[in-house]
């Protein structure tokens, strides 16, 4: 079953509330150029550098989710997520080296405003809300990348792309499990949350989706 279009999930409620924006994000030209080999190397390298910065900000958001946790189970989940992102950053550095991006250059990065806009949005939502707010706003990234990887891996000859290792990473069994776990966790948070405001959550999700789309715009 396609986990991304399960109408019973809270994630589907969020996604279906902004179908146009979701399509603009997950079917963006950056992605179609990436899978068809039309994306220039310099554009992909620029993306890798900006994503390195994004992952560091991601850790701060997850640290906030630890603080906002209401149970040890929630704390443990966020801590394990932090460990996972820390490992991903190390892998990202190795991946950058393969593209001849030095560690020194990663330390002197001018952050794109479209990059910081998304993380600042989620941090603002998190400071004023709870973990349901945080993970709803993060889901276009965490779950969205899983859906993108899944969709790109269904395109004929995707393995012939010079960027196939990126597609492989997000279409992998491991990352698809990460996406599924987050879809399930959103359901738990939504079910357990009292006084939830669905229209506000949808609004946060839509803004995150638009900001993710804007992030791709930096690299086409």
TORTOR-842769 format. One record per residue (C-alpha): residue in one letter; x, y, z negated. Coordinates in pm, 1 decimal, decimal comma. Last residue first. Layout:
BEGIN
LOMAR_A_X_Y_Z
...
//
This chain:
BEGIN
LOMAR_X_1713,6_2554,7_1080,4
LOMAR_X_1881,3_2538,1_736,5
LOMAR_X_1733,9_2821,5_530,2
LOMAR_X_1379,2_2731,0_642,0
LOMAR_X_1410,3_2402,5_452,1
LOMAR_X_1403,3_2603,7_125,0
LOMAR_X_1089,1_2785,5_242,0
LOMAR_X_911,7_2450,5_269,0
LOMAR_X_1017,8_2367,8_-87,7
LOMAR_X_889,0_2709,6_-198,7
LOMAR_X_554,1_2642,1_-29,5
LOMAR_X_527,7_2304,1_-204,2
LOMAR_X_615,7_2458,1_-541,0
LOMAR_X_346,2_2724,5_-489,1
LOMAR_X_91,3_2455,3_-405,4
LOMAR_X_182,1_2253,4_-715,2
LOMAR_X_149,2_2556,8_-943,0
LOMAR_X_-193,1_2637,1_-790,5
LOMAR_X_-304,8_2276,2_-823,8
LOMAR_X_-208,1_2282,7_-1192,2
LOMAR_X_-402,1_2607,4_-1242,3
LOMAR_X_-711,2_2459,6_-1072,6
LOMAR_X_-679,4_2144,5_-1283,4
LOMAR_X_-672,4_2327,9_-1617,3
LOMAR_X_-600,8_2069,3_-1884,4
LOMAR_X_-765,1_2116,8_-2224,0
LOMAR_X_-617,4_1792,2_-2358,7
LOMAR_X_-344,7_1601,4_-2174,8
LOMAR_X_-338,6_1223,8_-2212,1
LOMAR_X_-493,8_1138,2_-1874,5
LOMAR_X_-288,4_1396,8_-1686,7
LOMAR_X_36,7_1290,2_-1853,3
LOMAR_X_-35,2_922,6_-1780,6
LOMAR_X_-130,9_989,1_-1417,5
LOMAR_X_181,0_1204,4_-1374,3
LOMAR_X_387,3_914,1_-1509,7
LOMAR_X_241,9_678,1_-1247,8
LOMAR_X_330,1_915,5_-963,0
LOMAR_X_671,1_961,1_-1122,9
LOMAR_X_732,9_588,0_-1143,2
LOMAR_X_625,3_553,3_-779,1
LOMAR_X_874,5_820,7_-666,6
LOMAR_X_1158,8_662,3_-865,5
LOMAR_X_1061,8_321,8_-720,8
LOMAR_X_1081,1_466,5_-369,6
LOMAR_X_1425,7_592,8_-467,8
LOMAR_X_1549,7_245,4_-558,7
LOMAR_X_1385,8_67,9_-263,9
LOMAR_X_1566,6_308,0_-34,2
LOMAR_X_1378,1_561,7_180,0
LOMAR_X_1545,4_854,4_3,4
LOMAR_X_1901,8_723,7_31,6
LOMAR_X_1848,8_571,7_376,9
LOMAR_X_1737,5_907,0_515,6
LOMAR_X_2055,9_1068,2_383,8
LOMAR_X_2266,6_779,3_519,7
LOMAR_X_2092,2_821,4_857,4
LOMAR_X_2230,7_1172,0_902,0
LOMAR_X_2436,8_1072,9_1206,0
LOMAR_X_2104,4_950,2_1346,2
LOMAR_X_2111,9_604,2_1502,8
LOMAR_X_1936,5_455,4_1200,2
LOMAR_X_1628,6_663,5_1281,0
LOMAR_X_1588,0_462,7_1602,4
LOMAR_X_1205,7_454,7_1582,5
LOMAR_X_1054,4_664,9_1305,8
LOMAR_X_927,0_464,5_1007,6
LOMAR_X_1234,3_554,2_799,7
LOMAR_X_1143,5_922,5_838,1
LOMAR_X_804,4_865,7_673,0
LOMAR_X_942,9_680,9_368,2
LOMAR_X_1224,5_932,4_321,7
LOMAR_X_976,4_1220,5_338,9
LOMAR_X_740,0_1047,5_94,3
LOMAR_X_1026,0_990,3_-148,4
LOMAR_X_1147,0_1348,0_-107,4
LOMAR_X_794,6_1465,2_-191,1
LOMAR_X_781,7_1255,8_-507,2
LOMAR_X_1072,7_1426,7_-680,3
LOMAR_X_1056,2_1762,6_-501,1
LOMAR_X_684,0_1817,2_-452,3
LOMAR_X_648,9_1654,2_-797,3
LOMAR_X_842,1_1923,0_-984,7
LOMAR_X_540,9_2150,5_-1038,5
LOMAR_X_325,1_1863,3_-1160,9
LOMAR_X_620,2_1747,0_-1370,3
LOMAR_X_651,6_2080,3_-1549,9
LOMAR_X_279,4_2151,9_-1595,9
LOMAR_X_212,6_1802,6_-1733,6
LOMAR_X_523,4_1845,2_-1947,6
LOMAR_X_379,9_2153,2_-2116,5
LOMAR_X_317,0_2518,3_-2035,7
LOMAR_X_458,6_2868,5_-2065,5
LOMAR_X_825,2_2772,0_-2062,8
LOMAR_X_754,3_2496,9_-1811,6
LOMAR_X_579,2_2722,9_-1559,2
LOMAR_X_865,4_2974,2_-1580,8
LOMAR_X_1123,8_2696,9_-1540,9
LOMAR_X_928,6_2559,6_-1242,3
LOMAR_X_917,3_2899,5_-1069,6
LOMAR_X_1283,3_2973,1_-1145,1
LOMAR_X_1374,1_2636,9_-988,9
LOMAR_X_1178,4_2718,8_-673,9
LOMAR_X_1297,2_3078,0_-632,2
LOMAR_X_1661,5_2978,2_-690,6
LOMAR_X_1677,2_2786,4_-363,7
LOMAR_X_1482,7_3034,5_-150,2
LOMAR_X_1713,2_3307,1_-285,9
LOMAR_X_2011,2_3115,8_-145,6
LOMAR_X_2284,0_3065,5_-404,1
LOMAR_X_2624,6_3196,7_-306,3
LOMAR_X_2854,0_2909,7_-388,9
LOMAR_X_3200,3_2925,1_-535,3
LOMAR_X_3230,3_2601,9_-735,5
LOMAR_X_3115,9_2385,3_-446,0
LOMAR_X_3400,7_2528,4_-238,7
LOMAR_X_3649,3_2393,2_-491,3
LOMAR_X_3489,7_2047,7_-478,1
LOMAR_X_3567,2_2038,4_-107,0
LOMAR_X_3312,3_1987,4_169,5
LOMAR_X_3468,3_1754,3_425,4
LOMAR_X_3138,1_1580,2_508,9
LOMAR_X_3261,3_1269,0_331,6
LOMAR_X_3361,2_1495,5_41,9
LOMAR_X_3001,1_1619,3_18,0
LOMAR_X_2881,7_1260,7_-27,6
LOMAR_X_3127,1_1213,3_-314,5
LOMAR_X_2997,1_1532,2_-477,8
LOMAR_X_2639,5_1412,8_-423,8
LOMAR_X_2716,2_1079,1_-587,2
LOMAR_X_2839,0_1264,4_-896,9
LOMAR_X_2527,8_1485,5_-886,9
LOMAR_X_2309,8_1172,8_-856,3
LOMAR_X_2467,7_1026,4_-1172,4
LOMAR_X_2382,3_1344,8_-1363,3
LOMAR_X_2033,1_1325,8_-1211,4
LOMAR_X_1988,7_972,1_-1345,8
LOMAR_X_2119,6_1061,7_-1691,5
LOMAR_X_1877,5_1354,7_-1699,5
LOMAR_X_1593,2_1118,4_-1604,2
LOMAR_X_1692,2_891,4_-1892,0
LOMAR_X_1669,5_1190,6_-2126,2
LOMAR_X_1329,2_1283,6_-1981,2
LOMAR_X_1194,1_932,7_-2038,4
LOMAR_X_1337,5_910,7_-2386,2
LOMAR_X_1175,9_1238,2_-2489,4
LOMAR_X_837,7_1124,1_-2353,4
LOMAR_X_861,1_795,0_-2541,5
LOMAR_X_975,9_979,9_-2852,4
LOMAR_X_652,2_1175,0_-2841,9
LOMAR_X_519,4_1524,0_-2768,1
LOMAR_X_789,6_1635,3_-2525,1
LOMAR_X_835,1_2008,7_-2462,0
LOMAR_X_1197,9_2011,5_-2574,9
LOMAR_X_1278,9_1710,1_-2354,6
LOMAR_X_1095,1_1879,5_-2065,0
LOMAR_X_1319,2_2182,7_-2111,8
LOMAR_X_1623,8_1959,0_-2068,0
LOMAR_X_1458,4_1832,4_-1748,9
LOMAR_X_1433,2_2189,0_-1619,8
LOMAR_X_1797,5_2253,5_-1707,4
LOMAR_X_1902,7_1935,0_-1525,9
LOMAR_X_1712,0_2046,5_-1214,2
LOMAR_X_1919,2_2365,2_-1216,8
LOMAR_X_2229,3_2151,4_-1164,3
LOMAR_X_2052,2_1955,2_-890,1
LOMAR_X_1964,3_2279,5_-711,0
LOMAR_X_2326,4_2389,7_-703,0
LOMAR_X_2429,2_2067,1_-528,5
LOMAR_X_2127,2_2105,4_-297,7
LOMAR_X_2266,5_2439,5_-180,7
LOMAR_X_2597,2_2279,1_-80,7
LOMAR_X_2428,7_1986,6_91,8
LOMAR_X_2195,4_2220,1_285,2
LOMAR_X_2487,8_2427,6_412,2
LOMAR_X_2656,0_2107,2_523,7
LOMAR_X_2339,7_2008,5_712,2
LOMAR_X_2329,5_2345,0_887,6
LOMAR_X_2699,4_2330,6_978,1
LOMAR_X_2653,8_1982,1_1126,4
LOMAR_X_2388,7_2110,0_1368,7
LOMAR_X_2044,7_1940,4_1344,9
LOMAR_X_1946,1_1784,0_1677,7
LOMAR_X_2025,2_1428,7_1567,0
LOMAR_X_1659,4_1317,4_1601,7
LOMAR_X_1620,7_1235,2_1229,6
LOMAR_X_1770,2_1565,6_1115,9
LOMAR_X_1591,2_1772,1_1378,5
LOMAR_X_1257,4_1625,8_1262,9
LOMAR_X_1354,4_1697,2_902,3
LOMAR_X_1465,5_2057,9_953,3
LOMAR_X_1158,6_2109,6_1176,3
LOMAR_X_934,0_2045,8_875,6
LOMAR_X_699,4_1748,1_855,7
LOMAR_X_708,6_1714,9_473,0
LOMAR_X_693,9_2089,1_404,5
LOMAR_X_454,7_2215,6_671,4
LOMAR_X_241,6_1904,6_607,1
LOMAR_X_219,1_1985,5_236,1
LOMAR_X_131,9_2348,1_312,2
LOMAR_X_-158,8_2244,4_535,7
LOMAR_X_-279,7_1970,3_300,8
LOMAR_X_-295,4_2199,7_-4,7
LOMAR_X_-552,5_2046,0_-241,8
LOMAR_X_-484,4_1701,9_-93,0
LOMAR_X_-140,2_1698,1_-252,9
LOMAR_X_-262,8_1776,9_-604,5
LOMAR_X_-547,8_1525,6_-596,5
LOMAR_X_-309,5_1270,5_-444,3
LOMAR_X_-70,2_1323,0_-735,9
LOMAR_X_-356,5_1257,3_-979,4
LOMAR_X_-388,7_910,0_-831,6
LOMAR_X_-703,1_728,4_-717,3
LOMAR_X_-674,4_849,7_-357,0
LOMAR_X_-359,5_643,5_-301,8
LOMAR_X_-196,0_830,7_-17,3
LOMAR_X_162,6_851,8_-140,7
LOMAR_X_172,6_493,7_-270,1
LOMAR_X_116,9_354,0_80,7
LOMAR_X_0,0_0,0_0,0
//
